Amino acid sequence: MADEVLQHVQELFEGQIDFEGQKQTELISTVLLAVSGLLAFILGFALQNIYVTLWTGLGGAALTFLVVVPPYPFYNKSPERWLPSGSGIAGSGIEIDGKKIN
């Protein structure tokens, strides 16, 4: 029972996402940071207040962090199928200087 709970917690903290999920997070983070930066600049310029600019930019960065960093399940929709360990090299018949290596 405790092993199952520990394994579940470990899977949550490992942060496994696939390559498509990585591409999605990169696009999402770029868009969110650009929009929040532009919004921060416009609000700060319109109100002539640097604090509004800084807090809006900080809020956008925090929002981006909350959207991108946790390994949500939709970031792992198409995981890669890896070969089992040791299946590729054993018995492949590699020769170096005329000697067969197993």
N, CA, C and O atoms as a GROMACS GRO file, in nm:
protein
  408
    1MET      N    1   0.082  -0.119   0.000
    1MET     CA    2   0.000   0.000   0.000
    1MET      C    3   0.087   0.126   0.000
    1MET      O    4   0.066   0.217  -0.080
    2ALA      N    5   0.184   0.130   0.091
    2ALA     CA    6   0.272   0.247   0.097
    2ALA      C    7   0.359   0.257  -0.027
    2ALA      O    8   0.389   0.367  -0.073
    3ASP      N    9   0.398   0.141  -0.082
    3ASP     CA   10   0.478   0.142  -0.205
    3ASP      C   11   0.400   0.201  -0.322
    3ASP      O   12   0.456   0.273  -0.404
    4GLU      N   13   0.271   0.169  -0.329
    4GLU     CA   14   0.188   0.222  -0.437
    4GLU      C   15   0.174   0.374  -0.425
    4GLU      O   16   0.181   0.446  -0.525
    5VAL      N   17   0.154   0.421  -0.304
    5VAL     CA   18   0.142   0.566  -0.282
    5VAL      C   19   0.273   0.635  -0.316
    5VAL      O   20   0.274   0.738  -0.383
    6LEU      N   21   0.385   0.577  -0.270
    6LEU     CA   22   0.516   0.635  -0.299
    6LEU      C   23   0.544   0.636  -0.449
    6LEU      O   24   0.600   0.733  -0.501
    7GLN      N   25   0.506   0.529  -0.519
    7GLN     CA   26   0.527   0.523  -0.664
    7GLN      C   27   0.442   0.629  -0.734
    7GLN      O   28   0.488   0.692  -0.829
    8HIS      N   29   0.319   0.648  -0.689
    8HIS     CA   30   0.231   0.749  -0.749
    8HIS      C   31   0.287   0.889  -0.728
    8HIS      O   32   0.286   0.971  -0.820
    9VAL      N   33   0.335   0.917  -0.607
    9VAL     CA   34   0.394   1.048  -0.578
    9VAL      C   35   0.520   1.069  -0.662
    9VAL      O   36   0.543   1.179  -0.712
   10GLN      N   37   0.600   0.964  -0.676
   10GLN     CA   38   0.723   0.974  -0.756
   10GLN      C   39   0.690   1.002  -0.902
   10GLN      O   40   0.758   1.083  -0.966
   11GLU      N   41   0.586   0.938  -0.956
   11GLU     CA   42   0.546   0.963  -1.095
   11GLU      C   43   0.499   1.107  -1.114
   11GLU      O   44   0.522   1.167  -1.219
   12LEU      N   45   0.433   1.163  -1.012
   12LEU     CA   46   0.388   1.302  -1.021
   12LEU      C   47   0.505   1.399  -1.026
   12LEU      O   48   0.501   1.498  -1.100
   13PHE      N   49   0.609   1.372  -0.948
   13PHE     CA   50   0.722   1.464  -0.941
   13PHE      C   51   0.826   1.443  -1.050
   13PHE      O   52   0.912   1.529  -1.071
   14GLU      N   53   0.821   1.330  -1.120
   14GLU     CA   54   0.919   1.306  -1.227
   14GLU      C   55   0.897   1.399  -1.345
   14GLU      O   56   0.992   1.437  -1.412
   15GLY      N   57   0.775   1.436  -1.370
   15GLY     CA   58   0.748   1.530  -1.477
   15GLY      C   59   0.767   1.474  -1.616
   15GLY      O   60   0.834   1.536  -1.699
   16GLN      N   61   0.711   1.359  -1.643
   16GLN     CA   62   0.729   1.297  -1.773
   16GLN      C   63   0.630   1.355  -1.873
   16GLN      O   64   0.508   1.342  -1.857
   17ILE      N   65   0.685   1.419  -1.975
   17ILE     CA   66   0.603   1.464  -2.088
   17ILE      C   67   0.673   1.419  -2.214
   17ILE      O   68   0.794   1.399  -2.216
   18ASP      N   69   0.595   1.402  -2.320
   18ASP     CA   70   0.653   1.353  -2.445
   18ASP      C   71   0.704   1.470  -2.530
   18ASP      O   72   0.696   1.586  -2.489
   19PHE      N   73   0.755   1.437  -2.648
   19PHE     CA   74   0.814   1.540  -2.734
   19PHE      C   75   0.708   1.639  -2.785
   19PHE      O   76   0.736   1.758  -2.797
   20GLU      N   77   0.589   1.590  -2.814
   20GLU     CA   78   0.482   1.680  -2.857
   20GLU      C   79   0.442   1.772  -2.743
   20GLU      O   80   0.412   1.889  -2.765
   21GLY      N   81   0.440   1.720  -2.621
   21GLY     CA   82   0.411   1.803  -2.504
   21GLY      C   83   0.516   1.910  -2.483
   21GLY      O   84   0.484   2.022  -2.443
   22GLN      N   85   0.642   1.876  -2.510
   22GLN     CA   86   0.749   1.976  -2.499
   22GLN      C   87   0.729   2.087  -2.601
   22GLN      O   88   0.751   2.205  -2.572
   23LYS      N   89   0.687   2.049  -2.721
   23LYS     CA   90   0.662   2.150  -2.824
   23LYS      C   91   0.544   2.239  -2.784
   23LYS      O   92   0.547   2.360  -2.806
   24GLN      N   93   0.440   2.178  -2.726
   24GLN     CA   94   0.326   2.256  -2.680
   24GLN      C   95   0.364   2.353  -2.569
   24GLN      O   96   0.325   2.469  -2.571
   25THR      N   97   0.442   2.305  -2.472
   25THR     CA   98   0.481   2.393  -2.362
   25THR      C   99   0.569   2.508  -2.409
   25THR      O  100   0.559   2.620  -2.358
   26GLU      N  101   0.654   2.481  -2.506
   26GLU     CA  102   0.737   2.589  -2.560
   26GLU      C  103   0.651   2.696  -2.626
   26GLU      O  104   0.673   2.816  -2.607
   27LEU      N  105   0.553   2.653  -2.706
   27LEU     CA  106   0.465   2.747  -2.774
   27LEU      C  107   0.380   2.824  -2.673
   27LEU      O  108   0.365   2.946  -2.684
   28ILE      N  109   0.324   2.753  -2.576
   28ILE     CA  110   0.239   2.818  -2.475
   28ILE      C  111   0.318   2.919  -2.394
   28ILE      O  112   0.271   3.030  -2.370
   29SER      N  113   0.439   2.882  -2.353
   29SER     CA  114   0.518   2.974  -2.271
   29SER      C  115   0.559   3.097  -2.351
   29SER      O  116   0.559   3.208  -2.298
   30THR      N  117   0.594   3.078  -2.477
   30THR     CA  118   0.632   3.192  -2.561
   30THR      C  119   0.514   3.288  -2.579
   30THR      O  120   0.530   3.409  -2.566
   31VAL      N  121   0.397   3.233  -2.608
   31VAL     CA  122   0.279   3.317  -2.631
   31VAL      C  123   0.238   3.388  -2.503
   31VAL      O  124   0.211   3.508  -2.504
   32LEU      N  125   0.233   3.314  -2.391
   32LEU     CA  126   0.190   3.377  -2.266
   32LEU      C  127   0.286   3.487  -2.220
   32LEU      O  128   0.243   3.593  -2.175
   33LEU      N  129   0.415   3.461  -2.232
   33LEU     CA  130   0.512   3.564  -2.190
   33LEU      C  131   0.508   3.686  -2.281
   33LEU      O  132   0.522   3.799  -2.234
   34ALA      N  133   0.491   3.663  -2.410
   34ALA     CA  134   0.483   3.776  -2.503
   34ALA      C  135   0.358   3.859  -2.478
   34ALA      O  136   0.363   3.982  -2.477
   35VAL      N  137   0.245   3.792  -2.458
   35VAL     CA  138   0.119   3.865  -2.434
   35VAL      C  139   0.124   3.939  -2.301
   35VAL      O  140   0.082   4.054  -2.292
   36SER      N  141   0.176   3.873  -2.197
   36SER     CA  142   0.183   3.941  -2.067
   36SER      C  143   0.282   4.057  -2.070
   36SER      O  144   0.259   4.159  -2.006
   37GLY      N  145   0.391   4.043  -2.143
   37GLY     CA  146   0.486   4.153  -2.156
   37GLY      C  147   0.427   4.271  -2.231
   37GLY      O  148   0.445   4.386  -2.192
   38LEU      N  149   0.356   4.242  -2.338
   38LEU     CA  150   0.291   4.348  -2.415
   38LEU      C  151   0.182   4.416  -2.332
   38LEU      O  152   0.170   4.539  -2.332
   39LEU      N  153   0.102   4.336  -2.262
   39LEU     CA  154  -0.002   4.392  -2.178
   39LEU      C  155   0.058   4.477  -2.065
   39LEU      O  156   0.006   4.584  -2.033
   40ALA      N  157   0.166   4.428  -2.006
   40ALA     CA  158   0.232   4.504  -1.899
   40ALA      C  159   0.283   4.638  -1.952
   40ALA      O  160   0.268   4.741  -1.886
   41PHE      N  161   0.343   4.636  -2.070
   41PHE     CA  162   0.394   4.760  -2.128
   41PHE      C  163   0.281   4.858  -2.157
   41PHE      O  164   0.292   4.977  -2.125
   42ILE      N  165   0.173   4.809  -2.217
   42ILE     CA  166   0.061   4.898  -2.252
   42ILE      C  167  -0.004   4.957  -2.127
   42ILE      O  168  -0.032   5.076  -2.123
   43LEU      N  169  -0.028   4.873  -2.025
   43LEU     CA  170  -0.089   4.923  -1.902
   43LEU      C  171   0.003   5.022  -1.832
   43LEU      O  172  -0.042   5.127  -1.786
   44GLY      N  173   0.130   4.990  -1.824
   44GLY     CA  174   0.224   5.080  -1.758
   44GLY      C  175   0.238   5.212  -1.830
   44GLY      O  176   0.248   5.317  -1.767
   45PHE      N  177   0.239   5.207  -1.964
   45PHE     CA  178   0.250   5.330  -2.042
   45PHE      C  179   0.125   5.414  -2.030
   45PHE      O  180   0.131   5.536  -2.015
   46ALA      N  181   0.009   5.347  -2.036
   46ALA     CA  182  -0.117   5.422  -2.029
   46ALA      C  183  -0.137   5.486  -1.892
   46ALA      O  184  -0.186   5.598  -1.882
   47LEU      N  185  -0.099   5.415  -1.787
   47LEU     CA  186  -0.117   5.467  -1.652
   47LEU      C  187   0.005   5.543  -1.601
   47LEU      O  188   0.000   5.603  -1.494
   48GLN      N  189   0.115   5.539  -1.677
   48GLN     CA  190   0.239   5.604  -1.638
   48GLN      C  191   0.281   5.559  -1.497
   48GLN      O  192   0.315   5.640  -1.411
   49ASN      N  193   0.278   5.426  -1.479
   49ASN     CA  194   0.309   5.369  -1.348
   49ASN      C  195   0.396   5.245  -1.368
   49ASN      O  196   0.351   5.146  -1.424
   50ILE      N  197   0.520   5.252  -1.322
   50ILE     CA  198   0.613   5.140  -1.340
   50ILE      C  199   0.573   5.021  -1.254
   50ILE      O  200   0.600   4.907  -1.291
   51TYR      N  201   0.508   5.046  -1.140
   51TYR     CA  202   0.465   4.935  -1.055
   51TYR      C  203   0.359   4.850  -1.123
   51TYR      O  204   0.361   4.727  -1.110
   52VAL      N  205   0.269   4.912  -1.195
   52VAL     CA  206   0.168   4.836  -1.271
   52VAL      C  207   0.237   4.749  -1.376
   52VAL      O  208   0.199   4.634  -1.398
   53THR      N  209   0.338   4.806  -1.441
   53THR     CA  210   0.412   4.730  -1.541
   53THR      C  211   0.480   4.610  -1.479
   53THR      O  212   0.471   4.499  -1.532
   54LEU      N  213   0.548   4.631  -1.369
   54LEU     CA  214   0.622   4.522  -1.304
   54LEU      C  215   0.528   4.415  -1.250
   54LEU      O  216   0.553   4.296  -1.268
   55TRP      N  217   0.421   4.456  -1.184
   55TRP     CA  218   0.329   4.357  -1.127
   55TRP      C  219   0.253   4.281  -1.235
   55TRP      O  220   0.225   4.162  -1.219
   56THR      N  221   0.219   4.347  -1.345
   56THR     CA  222   0.152   4.277  -1.455
   56THR      C  223   0.247   4.177  -1.520
   56THR      O  224   0.207   4.066  -1.553
   57GLY      N  225   0.372   4.216  -1.538
   57GLY     CA  226   0.471   4.122  -1.592
   57GLY      C  227   0.497   4.006  -1.499
   57GLY      O  228   0.511   3.893  -1.544
   58LEU      N  229   0.503   4.034  -1.369
   58LEU     CA  230   0.522   3.928  -1.271
   58LEU      C  231   0.402   3.833  -1.268
   58LEU      O  232   0.420   3.712  -1.257
   59GLY      N  233   0.284   3.887  -1.278
   59GLY     CA  234   0.164   3.803  -1.283
   59GLY      C  235   0.161   3.716  -1.408
   59GLY      O  236   0.121   3.599  -1.401
   60GLY      N  237   0.204   3.770  -1.520
   60GLY     CA  238   0.212   3.691  -1.643
   60GLY      C  239   0.314   3.580  -1.634
   60GLY      O  240   0.291   3.469  -1.683
   61ALA      N  241   0.428   3.608  -1.570
   61ALA     CA  242   0.530   3.506  -1.550
   61ALA      C  243   0.480   3.397  -1.456
   61ALA      O  244   0.505   3.278  -1.478
   62ALA      N  245   0.408   3.436  -1.349
   62ALA     CA  246   0.352   3.338  -1.255
   62ALA      C  247   0.246   3.252  -1.324
   62ALA      O  248   0.242   3.131  -1.302
   63LEU      N  249   0.162   3.313  -1.406
   63LEU     CA  250   0.061   3.237  -1.480
   63LEU      C  251   0.127   3.139  -1.576
   63LEU      O  252   0.085   3.024  -1.587
   64THR      N  253   0.230   3.185  -1.644
   64THR     CA  254   0.304   3.097  -1.735
   64THR      C  255   0.365   2.981  -1.660
   64THR      O  256   0.361   2.868  -1.708
   65PHE      N  257   0.421   3.007  -1.543
   65PHE     CA  258   0.478   2.902  -1.460
   65PHE      C  259   0.372   2.799  -1.422
   65PHE      O  260   0.398   2.679  -1.431
   66LEU      N  261   0.255   2.844  -1.382
   66LEU     CA  262   0.149   2.751  -1.341
   66LEU      C  263   0.093   2.670  -1.458
   66LEU      O  264   0.047   2.558  -1.438
   67VAL      N  265   0.098   2.725  -1.576
   67VAL     CA  266   0.044   2.654  -1.693
   67VAL      C  267   0.147   2.556  -1.751
   67VAL      O  268   0.109   2.450  -1.799
   68VAL      N  269   0.274   2.592  -1.746
   68VAL     CA  270   0.375   2.514  -1.819
   68VAL      C  271   0.450   2.413  -1.733
   68VAL      O  272   0.476   2.302  -1.778
   69VAL      N  273   0.485   2.448  -1.610
   69VAL     CA  274   0.576   2.364  -1.532
   69VAL      C  275   0.515   2.232  -1.484
   69VAL      O  276   0.581   2.129  -1.500
   70PRO      N  277   0.395   2.228  -1.427
   70PRO     CA  278   0.344   2.098  -1.382
   70PRO      C  279   0.322   2.002  -1.499
   70PRO      O  280   0.278   2.045  -1.606
   71PRO      N  281   0.353   1.873  -1.481
   71PRO     CA  282   0.337   1.777  -1.590
   71PRO      C  283   0.192   1.731  -1.604
   71PRO      O  284   0.157   1.620  -1.564
   72TYR      N  285   0.109   1.815  -1.661
   72TYR     CA  286  -0.031   1.781  -1.680
   72TYR      C  287  -0.043   1.663  -1.777
   72TYR      O  288   0.043   1.647  -1.864
   73PRO      N  289  -0.149   1.581  -1.764
   73PRO     CA  290  -0.162   1.463  -1.852
   73PRO      C  291  -0.173   1.496  -2.001
   73PRO      O  292  -0.134   1.414  -2.084
   74PHE      N  293  -0.225   1.613  -2.036
   74PHE     CA  294  -0.237   1.644  -2.178
   74PHE      C  295  -0.103   1.674  -2.242
   74PHE      O  296  -0.095   1.688  -2.364
   75TYR      N  297   0.004   1.685  -2.163
   75TYR     CA  298   0.139   1.699  -2.218
   75TYR      C  299   0.202   1.564  -2.250
   75TYR      O  300   0.312   1.559  -2.304
   76ASN      N  301   0.134   1.455  -2.218
   76ASN     CA  302   0.189   1.322  -2.241
   76ASN      C  303   0.088   1.235  -2.317
   76ASN      O  304   0.064   1.121  -2.279
   77LYS      N  305   0.031   1.290  -2.423
   77LYS     CA  306  -0.069   1.217  -2.500
   77LYS      C  307  -0.010   1.116  -2.596
   77LYS      O  308  -0.074   1.016  -2.627
   78SER      N  309   0.110   1.139  -2.644
   78SER     CA  310   0.171   1.046  -2.741
   78SER      C  311   0.313   1.011  -2.698
   78SER      O  312   0.410   1.058  -2.757
   79PRO      N  313   0.325   0.927  -2.594
   79PRO     CA  314   0.460   0.891  -2.546
   79PRO      C  315   0.533   0.802  -2.645
   79PRO      O  316   0.471   0.728  -2.722
   80GLU      N  317   0.664   0.809  -2.643
   80GLU     CA  318   0.746   0.728  -2.731
   80GLU      C  319   0.756   0.586  -2.678
   80GLU      O  320   0.761   0.564  -2.557
   81ARG      N  321   0.759   0.489  -2.769
   81ARG     CA  322   0.778   0.349  -2.732
   81ARG      C  323   0.927   0.319  -2.746
   81ARG      O  324   0.980   0.316  -2.856
   82TRP      N  325   0.993   0.296  -2.633
   82TRP     CA  326   1.136   0.270  -2.633
   82TRP      C  327   1.161   0.121  -2.638
   82TRP      O  328   1.078   0.041  -2.594
   83LEU      N  329   1.277   0.082  -2.692
   83LEU     CA  330   1.316  -0.059  -2.693
   83LEU      C  331   1.349  -0.104  -2.551
   83LEU      O  332   1.394  -0.023  -2.470
   84PRO      N  333   1.326  -0.232  -2.521
   84PRO     CA  334   1.367  -0.281  -2.389
   84PRO      C  335   1.518  -0.272  -2.374
   84PRO      O  336   1.592  -0.279  -2.472
   85SER      N  337   1.564  -0.257  -2.251
   85SER     CA  338   1.707  -0.242  -2.228
   85SER      C  339   1.782  -0.368  -2.266
   85SER      O  340   1.738  -0.479  -2.237
   86GLY      N  341   1.895  -0.350  -2.332
   86GLY     CA  342   1.979  -0.462  -2.372
   86GLY      C  343   1.934  -0.536  -2.496
   86GLY      O  344   1.994  -0.637  -2.532
   87SER      N  345   1.830  -0.491  -2.563
   87SER     CA  346   1.779  -0.563  -2.679
   87SER      C  347   1.851  -0.527  -2.808
   87SER      O  348   1.842  -0.601  -2.906
   88GLY      N  349   1.924  -0.415  -2.811
   88GLY     CA  350   1.981  -0.369  -2.936
   88GLY      C  351   2.120  -0.421  -2.965
   88GLY      O  352   2.151  -0.445  -3.082
   89ILE      N  353   2.204  -0.438  -2.866
   89ILE     CA  354   2.344  -0.466  -2.895
   89ILE      C  355   2.381  -0.613  -2.878
   89ILE      O  356   2.472  -0.661  -2.945
   90ALA      N  357   2.313  -0.684  -2.793
   90ALA     CA  358   2.350  -0.823  -2.765
   90ALA      C  359   2.332  -0.910  -2.889
   90ALA      O  360   2.224  -0.917  -2.948
   91GLY      N  361   2.439  -0.976  -2.927
   91GLY     CA  362   2.434  -1.068  -3.041
   91GLY      C  363   2.418  -1.001  -3.175
   91GLY      O  364   2.369  -1.063  -3.269
   92SER      N  365   2.458  -0.877  -3.186
   92SER     CA  366   2.439  -0.807  -3.313
   92SER      C  367   2.551  -0.835  -3.412
   92SER      O  368   2.541  -0.799  -3.529
   93GLY      N  369   2.658  -0.899  -3.366
   93GLY     CA  370   2.766  -0.937  -3.457
   93GLY      C  371   2.854  -0.822  -3.500
   93GLY      O  372   2.890  -0.814  -3.617
   94ILE      N  373   2.889  -0.735  -3.410
   94ILE     CA  374   2.977  -0.623  -3.440
   94ILE      C  375   3.120  -0.675  -3.447
   94ILE      O  376   3.164  -0.750  -3.359
   95GLU      N  377   3.193  -0.635  -3.553
   95GLU     CA  378   3.331  -0.677  -3.568
   95GLU      C  379   3.423  -0.556  -3.561
   95GLU      O  380   3.400  -0.455  -3.627
   96ILE      N  381   3.528  -0.569  -3.478
   96ILE     CA  382   3.630  -0.466  -3.468
   96ILE      C  383   3.765  -0.534  -3.485
   96ILE      O  384   3.800  -0.623  -3.408
   97ASP      N  385   3.840  -0.492  -3.586
   97ASP     CA  386   3.970  -0.552  -3.619
   97ASP      C  387   3.960  -0.702  -3.639
   97ASP      O  388   4.049  -0.776  -3.598
   98GLY      N  389   3.853  -0.747  -3.702
   98GLY     CA  390   3.836  -0.889  -3.731
   98GLY      C  391   3.789  -0.972  -3.616
   98GLY      O  392   3.771  -1.093  -3.632
   99LYS      N  393   3.768  -0.914  -3.499
   99LYS     CA  394   3.720  -0.988  -3.382
   99LYS      C  395   3.573  -0.956  -3.359
   99LYS      O  396   3.531  -0.840  -3.363
  100LYS      N  397   3.494  -1.061  -3.336
  100LYS     CA  398   3.352  -1.045  -3.314
  100LYS      C  399   3.326  -1.009  -3.166
  100LYS      O  400   3.378  -1.073  -3.075
  101ILE      N  401   3.248  -0.906  -3.146
  101ILE     CA  402   3.216  -0.859  -3.011
  101ILE      C  403   3.069  -0.889  -2.983
  101ILE      O  404   2.982  -0.856  -3.062
  102ASN      N  405   3.045  -0.951  -2.869
  102ASN     CA  406   2.906  -0.983  -2.831
  102ASN      C  407   2.856  -0.889  -2.726
  102ASN      O  408   2.742  -0.901  -2.683
   0.00000   0.00000   0.00000
